[in-house]
Amino acid sequence: MNEKDMTSPRYEIPPELRHQVTITTLERIYNWGRANSLWPMMFGLACCAIEMIATAASRYDLARFGMEVMRPSPRQSDVLIVSGTVTKKMVPQIVRLYNQMAEPRYVIAMGACASGGGPFKEGYNVVSGIDKFIPVDVYIPGCPPTPQALLNGLIALQKKIERQSLRDLPWYQKGPAEPIPVPVLGPDLMDPRKFALIREVTHRQAVQDQQEGEVAHE
């Protein structure tokens, strides 16, 4: 956020005071502080994680954006960068880490695999995008994305935060936030919220097969 965006346009500041006085709003200064102090989680899945590590090194220097502090704990992290291929075995752990992050929290899908399955989309063990299980704020294309692409995605996340309003943010509303149910890894990933539907469909199919078997036996 530059000085023009930070200053409220409703009040005219005399030219001789513009280098000493700035008039802004609580919402703008709050979003400016959050956007420039995001702590990513120290978490990687596959080859995209190598590019994420390179972005944090001295050549690209995430410290320019206030994001150099990668935390190994989800309770101290603001951003979950899903960097790499998301397998069905890994989805429950990702959802569990997301639930343990404190609000406000953000998710970046880094690379083709995290965004939509990538070259392994038709594989039996790969999910077609992490956004089927947790909300994603920014998608970064590429296989793998370059460090410049990750920096561009982080800047896009900063711009999104700067546009947020205190009145609409979900973590300032009344009542606790509902955690996302952790998927159960069985023959396939099953959402606990759909257990009743799965049970109903399975029972209906079993009854239909039984009736067809009795007719064929007669």
C-alpha positions as CSV (number, residue, x, y, z in Angstrom):
1,M,0.0,0.0,0.0
2,N,1.5,3.3,-1.1
3,E,1.2,6.7,0.5
4,K,-1.7,7.7,-1.8
5,D,-3.7,4.6,-0.8
6,M,-3.0,5.0,2.9
7,T,-4.1,8.6,3.1
8,S,-7.8,9.3,3.3
9,P,-8.9,11.4,0.4
10,R,-11.7,13.1,2.4
11,Y,-9.4,15.5,4.1
12,E,-7.0,17.9,2.4
13,I,-3.6,18.2,4.1
14,P,-1.7,21.5,3.5
15,P,1.3,21.0,1.3
16,E,3.7,22.1,4.0
17,L,2.5,19.4,6.4
18,R,2.3,16.4,4.0
19,H,5.7,15.1,5.0
20,Q,4.8,15.3,8.7
21,V,1.1,14.4,8.9
22,T,-0.9,11.6,7.4
23,I,-4.7,11.1,7.9
24,T,-6.0,7.6,7.4
25,T,-8.5,5.2,8.9
26,L,-8.2,2.4,11.4
27,E,-9.2,-0.1,8.8
28,R,-6.4,0.9,6.4
29,I,-3.7,1.0,9.0
30,Y,-4.9,-2.3,10.3
31,N,-4.8,-4.0,6.9
32,W,-1.5,-2.4,6.1
33,G,0.0,-3.9,9.2
34,R,-1.4,-7.4,8.6
35,A,-0.5,-7.4,4.9
36,N,3.2,-6.7,5.7
37,S,3.7,-9.1,8.5
38,L,2.4,-12.5,7.2
39,W,4.2,-15.5,8.5
40,P,4.1,-18.6,6.2
41,M,4.1,-22.1,7.6
42,M,7.2,-24.1,7.2
43,F,5.5,-26.7,5.2
44,G,6.2,-28.3,1.8
45,L,5.0,-31.3,-0.2
46,A,7.0,-31.8,-3.4
47,C,9.1,-30.0,-6.0
48,C,7.2,-26.7,-5.5
49,A,8.6,-26.6,-2.0
50,I,12.1,-26.3,-3.5
51,E,11.0,-23.1,-5.3
52,M,9.4,-21.9,-2.1
53,I,12.7,-22.4,-0.2
54,A,14.6,-20.6,-2.9
55,T,12.2,-17.6,-2.6
56,A,13.0,-17.4,1.1
57,A,16.7,-17.4,0.4
58,S,18.9,-14.3,-0.1
59,R,18.5,-14.0,-3.9
60,Y,14.8,-13.2,-3.8
61,D,14.5,-12.2,-0.1
62,L,11.0,-12.5,1.3
63,A,12.1,-10.2,4.1
64,R,11.3,-7.3,1.8
65,F,7.6,-8.2,2.3
66,G,7.8,-9.1,6.0
67,M,7.3,-12.8,5.3
68,E,10.7,-14.2,6.1
69,V,9.6,-15.7,9.4
70,M,8.5,-19.2,8.5
71,R,7.0,-20.8,11.5
72,P,7.1,-24.6,12.1
73,S,3.9,-24.4,14.1
74,P,0.4,-23.8,12.6
75,R,-0.6,-21.9,15.7
76,Q,2.0,-19.2,14.8
77,S,1.4,-19.1,11.1
78,D,-0.8,-16.8,9.0
79,V,-0.3,-18.3,5.5
80,L,-0.5,-22.0,4.4
81,I,1.4,-22.4,1.1
82,V,0.3,-25.8,-0.3
83,S,3.4,-26.4,-2.4
84,G,3.3,-29.6,-4.3
85,T,1.3,-32.7,-5.2
86,V,-1.6,-33.3,-2.8
87,T,-2.2,-37.0,-2.3
88,K,-5.2,-38.5,-0.6
89,K,-3.0,-39.7,2.2
90,M,-1.9,-36.2,2.9
91,V,-5.2,-34.3,2.7
92,P,-6.3,-35.2,6.3
93,Q,-3.0,-33.8,7.6
94,I,-3.4,-30.6,5.6
95,V,-6.9,-30.0,6.8
96,R,-5.8,-30.7,10.4
97,L,-3.0,-28.1,10.1
98,Y,-5.4,-25.6,8.6
99,N,-7.8,-26.1,11.5
100,Q,-5.0,-25.5,14.0
101,M,-4.1,-22.1,12.4
102,A,-5.5,-19.1,14.2
103,E,-7.6,-16.5,12.4
104,P,-7.0,-14.6,10.2
105,R,-5.5,-17.3,8.0
106,Y,-4.9,-17.6,4.3
107,V,-4.1,-20.4,1.8
108,I,-2.0,-20.2,-1.3
109,A,-2.2,-23.1,-3.8
110,M,1.2,-23.1,-5.3
111,G,1.6,-24.9,-8.6
112,A,-0.6,-27.0,-10.9
113,C,-0.8,-30.0,-8.6
114,A,-2.1,-28.0,-5.6
115,S,-4.5,-26.0,-7.8
116,G,-6.0,-28.8,-9.9
117,G,-4.0,-32.1,-9.7
118,G,-1.4,-31.2,-12.3
119,P,0.0,-34.0,-14.5
120,F,-1.1,-36.5,-11.9
121,K,-4.8,-35.5,-12.0
122,E,-6.0,-38.8,-13.3
123,G,-3.9,-40.7,-10.7
124,Y,-5.7,-42.9,-8.2
125,N,-3.9,-41.3,-5.2
126,V,-4.0,-37.6,-6.1
127,V,-6.8,-35.1,-5.4
128,S,-7.8,-32.6,-8.1
129,G,-7.0,-29.5,-6.1
130,I,-6.7,-28.7,-2.5
131,D,-9.7,-26.2,-2.8
132,K,-12.0,-29.2,-2.6
133,F,-11.2,-29.4,1.1
134,I,-10.0,-26.0,2.3
135,P,-10.7,-22.5,1.0
136,V,-7.9,-21.1,-1.2
137,D,-7.2,-17.3,-1.5
138,V,-4.6,-17.2,-4.3
139,Y,-3.7,-19.7,-7.1
140,I,-0.2,-19.7,-8.6
141,P,0.1,-21.5,-11.9
142,G,3.2,-23.4,-13.1
143,C,4.9,-26.7,-12.8
144,P,6.7,-25.7,-10.7
145,P,6.2,-22.0,-10.4
146,T,9.3,-19.9,-10.3
147,P,10.2,-17.9,-7.2
148,Q,9.1,-14.8,-9.1
149,A,5.7,-16.3,-9.5
150,L,5.4,-17.1,-5.8
151,L,6.4,-13.5,-5.0
152,N,3.7,-12.3,-7.4
153,G,1.2,-14.5,-5.6
154,L,2.2,-13.2,-2.2
155,I,1.8,-9.6,-3.5
156,A,-1.7,-10.6,-4.8
157,L,-2.5,-11.8,-1.3
158,Q,-1.3,-8.6,0.2
159,K,-3.6,-6.6,-2.1
160,K,-6.5,-8.8,-1.2
161,I,-5.9,-8.2,2.5
162,E,-5.7,-4.4,1.9
163,R,-9.2,-4.5,0.4
164,Q,-10.8,-6.4,3.4
165,S,-13.3,-4.6,5.6
166,L,-13.5,-5.0,9.4
167,R,-17.3,-5.2,9.1
168,D,-17.3,-8.2,6.8
169,L,-14.4,-10.3,8.2
170,P,-15.7,-13.6,9.5
171,W,-13.4,-13.8,12.5
172,Y,-14.9,-10.6,13.9
173,Q,-18.5,-11.9,13.8
174,K,-20.3,-13.3,16.8
175,G,-19.9,-17.0,17.6
176,P,-17.0,-19.4,17.1
177,A,-15.8,-20.5,13.7
178,E,-16.7,-24.0,12.7
179,P,-13.6,-26.2,11.9
180,I,-13.5,-28.1,8.7
181,P,-14.2,-31.8,9.2
182,V,-11.0,-33.8,8.6
183,P,-11.6,-36.2,5.7
184,V,-11.5,-39.9,6.5
185,L,-9.1,-42.0,4.3
186,G,-10.9,-45.2,3.4
187,P,-11.3,-46.7,-0.1
188,D,-11.5,-43.0,-1.0
189,L,-11.5,-39.7,0.8
190,M,-14.9,-39.3,2.6
191,D,-16.2,-36.1,4.0
192,P,-17.7,-36.6,7.5
193,R,-20.4,-34.1,6.6
194,K,-21.7,-36.5,3.9
195,F,-21.7,-39.7,6.0
196,A,-25.5,-39.7,6.2
197,L,-25.8,-39.4,2.4
198,I,-23.1,-42.1,1.8
199,R,-25.0,-44.4,4.2
200,E,-28.3,-43.8,2.5
201,V,-27.0,-44.3,-1.0
202,T,-25.1,-47.5,0.0
203,H,-28.1,-48.9,1.8
204,R,-30.3,-48.2,-1.2
205,Q,-27.9,-49.9,-3.6
206,A,-27.6,-52.9,-1.3
207,V,-31.4,-53.3,-1.2
208,Q,-31.6,-52.9,-4.9
209,D,-29.0,-55.6,-5.4
210,Q,-30.8,-57.9,-3.0
211,Q,-34.1,-57.5,-4.8
212,E,-32.5,-58.1,-8.2
213,G,-30.8,-61.3,-6.8
214,E,-34.2,-62.6,-5.5
215,V,-35.8,-62.0,-8.9
216,A,-33.0,-63.7,-10.7
217,H,-33.3,-66.7,-8.2
218,E,-37.0,-67.1,-8.9
